[in-house]
């Protein structure tokens, strides 16, 4: 069972870019700085493992979707 879980975790993170946590931190710092502590977000995501990369990717997607639906058209330079 453990092996199956590991395979699914590996497959689930295979499509996640290695810059997912940097992208998430950049977005939070640029577009959501009134809700998040930018330095804390960068510190917490400075050396991500595969699971954390997946979490960053999912959270970034959630925030971008939420902002698009609410009309917030924040754009992060370099993205």
ABEGO torsion letter per residue (X at the ends): XAAAAAAAAAAAAAABBAAAAAAAAAAAAAAAAAABBAAAAAAAAABBBAAAAAAAAAAAAAAAAAAAAAGBABBBBGX
